[in-house]
Amino acid sequence: MAKKDRWEGVVIRSSPDKSTLTVRKPGSSEEKTVQYDSSTQWVSQAHGSKKVNDIDAGQVKDGDRVICKGTWEKKGELHATLISKRLSHSK
């Protein structure tokens, strides 16, 4: 049975053709590939906020902070069921 897990960090590369995001863990050089598909739910949420907004894959760009939830595949990729874009507070 695959373990439900999460990976969070900053998107350093996105590849819409392959339906993947490369996400680097904060304060580290560790990177993981996050695979998504048509069943992946995309949302955005401000830190500390209860309000969650539905978005689409095109709204997540390189440099965005994300939390990805899903299951680890054998290739060391996370197959995401949820990708949450974290919104920073207005400056």
GUPA-316426 format. One record per atom (N, C-alpha, C): atom name; z, y, x; residue in one letter. Coordinates in Angstrom, 1 decimal. Atoms other than C-alpha are relative to their C-alpha. Layout:
BEGIN
CA, Z, Y, X, a
...
//
This chain:
BEGIN
N, 0.0, -1.2, 0.9, m
CA, 0.0, 0.0, 0.0, m
C, 0.0, 1.2, 0.9, m
N, 0.1, -1.2, -0.8, a
CA, -1.0, 3.4, 1.4, a
C, 1.2, 0.9, -0.3, a
N, -1.2, -0.9, 0.2, k
CA, 1.8, 5.9, 1.9, k
C, -0.5, 1.4, -0.4, k
N, 0.3, -1.4, 0.4, k
CA, 1.7, 9.2, 0.1, k
C, 0.6, 0.9, 1.0, k
N, -0.5, -0.9, -1.1, d
CA, 2.0, 11.9, 2.7, d
C, -0.6, 1.4, -0.1, d
N, 0.5, -1.4, 0.0, r
CA, 1.3, 15.5, 3.5, r
C, -0.3, 0.5, 1.5, r
N, 0.3, -0.7, -1.3, w
CA, -0.1, 17.6, 6.4, w
C, -0.2, 1.4, -0.3, w
N, 0.2, -1.4, 0.2, e
CA, 0.2, 21.3, 6.7, e
C, -0.3, 0.7, 1.3, e
N, 0.3, -0.8, -1.2, g
CA, -1.1, 23.9, 9.0, g
C, -1.1, 1.0, -0.3, g
N, 1.0, -1.0, 0.1, v
CA, -4.0, 26.3, 9.6, v
C, -1.4, -0.7, 0.1, v
N, 1.3, 0.5, -0.1, v
CA, -7.6, 25.4, 8.9, v
C, -0.7, 0.6, 1.2, v
N, 0.7, -0.6, -1.2, i
CA, -9.5, 25.7, 12.2, i
C, -1.5, -0.3, -0.1, i
N, 1.4, 0.3, 0.2, r
CA, -12.8, 24.1, 11.0, r
C, -0.1, -0.6, -1.4, r
N, 0.4, 0.6, 1.3, s
CA, -14.3, 23.4, 7.7, s
C, -1.4, -0.5, 0.0, s
N, 1.4, 0.6, 0.0, s
CA, -17.3, 21.2, 7.1, s
C, -0.3, -0.4, -1.4, s
N, 0.3, 0.3, 1.4, p
CA, -18.5, 21.4, 3.5, p
C, -1.0, -1.2, -0.1, p
N, 1.0, 1.1, 0.1, d
CA, -21.4, 18.9, 4.3, d
C, 0.7, -1.3, 0.1, d
N, -0.7, 1.3, -0.1, k
CA, -18.9, 16.2, 5.3, k
C, 1.3, 0.0, -0.9, k
N, -1.2, -0.1, 0.9, s
CA, -16.2, 17.3, 2.8, s
C, 1.3, -0.2, 0.8, s
N, -1.2, 0.2, -0.9, t
CA, -13.6, 17.7, 5.6, t
C, 0.5, 1.4, 0.4, t
N, -0.7, -1.1, -0.6, l
CA, -11.1, 20.3, 6.9, l
C, 0.7, -0.5, 1.2, l
N, -0.8, 0.3, -1.2, t
CA, -9.7, 20.2, 10.4, t
C, 1.2, 0.9, 0.0, t
N, -1.2, -0.8, 0.2, v
CA, -6.1, 21.4, 10.1, v
C, 1.0, -0.2, 1.2, v
N, -0.9, 0.0, -1.2, r
CA, -3.9, 22.3, 13.1, r
C, 1.5, 0.3, -0.4, r
N, -1.4, -0.2, 0.3, k
CA, -0.1, 21.9, 12.8, k
C, 0.5, 1.3, 0.7, k
N, -0.5, -1.3, -0.6, p
CA, 1.7, 25.3, 13.4, p
C, 0.8, -0.3, 1.3, p
N, -0.8, 0.1, -1.2, g
CA, 3.1, 25.7, 16.9, g
C, -0.4, -1.2, 0.9, g
N, 0.4, 1.2, -0.6, s
CA, 1.2, 22.7, 18.1, s
C, -1.5, 0.0, 0.3, s
N, 1.4, 0.1, -0.2, s
CA, -2.2, 21.6, 19.4, s
C, -0.5, -1.3, -0.8, s
N, 0.4, 1.2, 0.8, e
CA, -2.1, 18.5, 17.0, e
C, -0.8, 0.4, -1.2, e
N, 0.9, -0.2, 1.1, e
CA, -5.0, 18.4, 14.6, e
C, -0.3, -1.3, -0.7, e
N, 0.3, 1.2, 0.9, k
CA, -5.8, 16.1, 11.7, k
C, -1.2, 0.4, -0.8, k
N, 1.1, -0.2, 1.0, t
CA, -8.9, 15.7, 9.6, t
C, 0.4, -0.3, -1.4, t
N, -0.4, 0.2, 1.4, v
CA, -8.4, 16.1, 5.9, v
C, -1.3, -0.2, -0.7, v
N, 1.2, 0.3, 0.8, q
CA, -11.1, 14.5, 3.7, q
C, 0.3, 0.3, -1.4, q
N, -0.2, -0.3, 1.4, y
CA, -11.6, 15.7, 0.2, y
C, -1.3, -0.5, -0.8, y
N, 1.2, 0.4, 0.8, d
CA, -13.9, 14.7, -2.7, d
C, 0.1, 0.7, -1.4, d
N, 0.0, -0.7, 1.3, s
CA, -14.6, 15.7, -6.3, s
C, 1.3, -0.2, -0.8, s
N, -1.3, 0.2, 0.8, s
CA, -11.2, 14.4, -7.5, s
C, 1.1, 0.8, 0.6, s
N, -1.0, -0.8, -0.6, t
CA, -9.3, 16.6, -5.1, t
C, 0.3, 1.3, -0.8, t
N, -0.4, -1.2, 0.7, q
CA, -7.3, 19.3, -6.8, q
C, 0.2, 1.1, 1.0, q
N, -0.1, -1.2, -0.9, w
CA, -7.5, 22.8, -5.2, w
C, 0.8, 1.1, -0.7, w
N, -0.8, -1.1, 0.6, v
CA, -4.8, 25.4, -5.9, v
C, 0.4, 1.0, 1.1, v
N, -0.5, -1.0, -0.9, s
CA, -3.4, 28.6, -4.3, s
C, 1.4, 0.4, -0.6, s
N, -1.3, -0.4, 0.5, q
CA, 0.2, 29.7, -4.4, q
C, 0.7, 0.9, 1.1, q
N, -0.7, -0.8, -0.9, a
CA, 2.2, 32.5, -2.8, a
C, 1.3, -0.6, 0.3, a
N, -1.2, 0.5, -0.4, h
CA, 5.2, 31.6, -0.8, h
C, 1.2, 0.4, -0.9, h
N, -1.1, -0.3, 0.8, g
CA, 8.3, 31.3, -3.0, g
C, -0.4, 0.3, -1.5, g
N, 0.5, -0.2, 1.4, s
CA, 6.2, 31.8, -6.2, s
C, -0.1, -1.3, -0.8, s
N, 0.2, 1.1, 0.9, k
CA, 6.2, 29.5, -9.2, k
C, -1.4, -0.1, -0.5, k
N, 1.4, 0.0, 0.6, k
CA, 2.7, 30.6, -10.2, k
C, -1.0, -0.7, 0.9, k
N, 1.0, 0.8, -0.8, v
CA, 0.0, 28.2, -9.1, v
C, -1.4, 0.4, -0.7, v
N, 1.3, -0.3, 0.5, n
CA, -3.7, 29.2, -9.4, n
C, -1.0, -1.1, 0.4, n
N, 1.1, 0.9, -0.3, d
CA, -6.6, 26.8, -9.7, d
C, -1.1, 0.7, 0.8, d
N, 1.1, -0.6, -0.8, i
CA, -9.3, 27.5, -7.0, i
C, -1.0, -1.1, 0.2, i
N, 0.9, 1.1, -0.4, d
CA, -12.3, 25.7, -5.7, d
C, -0.1, 0.0, 1.6, d
N, 0.1, 0.3, -1.4, a
CA, -13.1, 24.4, -2.2, a
C, -0.6, 1.2, 0.8, a
N, 0.6, -1.1, -0.6, g
CA, -15.2, 27.5, -1.4, g
C, 1.0, 1.1, 0.3, g
N, -1.0, -1.1, -0.2, q
CA, -12.1, 29.7, -1.5, q
C, 1.0, -0.3, 1.2, q
N, -0.8, 0.4, -1.2, v
CA, -10.5, 27.9, 1.5, v
C, -0.8, 0.2, 1.2, v
N, 0.8, -0.4, -1.2, k
CA, -11.7, 29.4, 4.8, k
C, 0.8, -0.3, 1.3, k
N, -0.7, 0.2, -1.3, d
CA, -11.0, 28.9, 8.5, d
C, 1.0, 1.1, 0.2, d
N, -1.1, -1.0, -0.2, g
CA, -7.7, 30.6, 9.4, g
C, 1.0, 0.0, -1.2, g
N, -1.0, 0.0, 1.1, d
CA, -6.1, 29.9, 6.0, d
C, 1.0, -1.1, 0.2, d
N, -1.0, 1.0, -0.1, r
CA, -2.8, 28.1, 5.8, r
C, 0.0, -0.9, -1.2, r
N, 0.1, 0.9, 1.1, v
CA, -2.9, 25.0, 3.7, v
C, 1.1, -1.1, 0.1, v
N, -0.8, 1.2, 0.1, i
CA, -0.6, 22.1, 2.5, i
C, -0.9, -1.0, -0.7, i
N, 0.9, 1.1, 0.5, c
CA, -2.6, 18.9, 2.0, c
C, 0.9, -1.2, -0.4, c
N, -0.8, 1.2, 0.4, k
CA, -1.1, 16.0, 0.1, k
C, -1.0, -1.1, -0.4, k
N, 0.9, 1.2, 0.3, g
CA, -2.7, 12.5, -0.2, g
C, 0.5, -1.2, 0.7, g
N, -0.4, 1.2, -0.6, t
CA, -2.8, 9.2, 1.6, t
C, -0.8, -0.1, 1.3, t
N, 0.6, 0.1, -1.3, w
CA, -3.5, 8.4, 5.3, w
C, -0.9, -1.2, -0.1, w
N, 1.0, 1.1, -0.1, e
CA, -6.6, 6.3, 5.8, e
C, 0.1, -0.7, 1.4, e
N, -0.1, 0.7, -1.2, k
CA, -7.1, 3.8, 8.6, k
C, -0.6, 0.8, 1.2, k
N, 0.6, -0.8, -1.1, k
CA, -9.2, 6.3, 10.6, k
C, 0.9, 1.1, 0.5, k
N, -0.9, -1.1, -0.4, g
CA, -6.2, 8.6, 10.9, g
C, -0.4, 1.3, -0.8, g
N, 0.4, -1.2, 0.9, e
CA, -7.7, 11.0, 8.2, e
C, 0.9, -0.1, -1.2, e
N, -0.7, -0.1, 1.2, l
CA, -5.7, 12.2, 5.3, l
C, -1.1, 0.2, -1.2, l
N, 0.9, -0.1, 1.2, h
CA, -7.6, 11.6, 2.0, h
C, 0.8, 0.8, -1.0, h
N, -0.8, -0.9, 0.8, a
CA, -6.4, 14.6, 0.0, a
C, -0.2, -0.1, -1.5, a
N, 0.0, -0.1, 1.5, t
CA, -5.5, 14.5, -3.7, t
C, 0.3, 1.4, -0.4, t
N, -0.4, -1.4, 0.3, l
CA, -4.2, 18.1, -3.5, l
C, -0.1, 0.8, 1.3, l
N, 0.0, -1.0, -1.1, i
CA, -5.0, 21.0, -1.2, i
C, 0.5, 1.3, -0.6, i
N, -0.6, -1.2, 0.5, s
CA, -2.8, 24.0, -1.7, s
C, -0.2, 1.1, 1.1, s
N, 0.2, -1.1, -0.9, k
CA, -3.9, 27.3, 0.0, k
C, 1.3, 0.9, -0.2, k
N, -1.2, -0.8, 0.0, r
CA, -0.8, 29.3, 0.9, r
C, -0.4, 1.5, 0.1, r
N, 0.4, -1.4, 0.0, l
CA, -1.1, 33.0, 0.0, l
C, 1.2, 0.8, 0.7, l
N, -1.1, -0.8, -0.6, s
CA, 0.8, 35.5, 2.2, s
C, 0.3, 1.2, -0.9, s
N, -0.3, -1.2, 0.8, h
CA, 2.6, 38.4, 0.7, h
C, -0.8, 1.2, 0.5, h
N, 0.8, -1.2, -0.3, s
CA, 0.7, 41.7, 0.6, s
C, 0.8, 0.8, 1.0, s
N, -0.6, -0.8, -1.1, k
CA, 1.3, 43.8, 3.7, k
C, -0.1, 1.5, -0.4, k
//
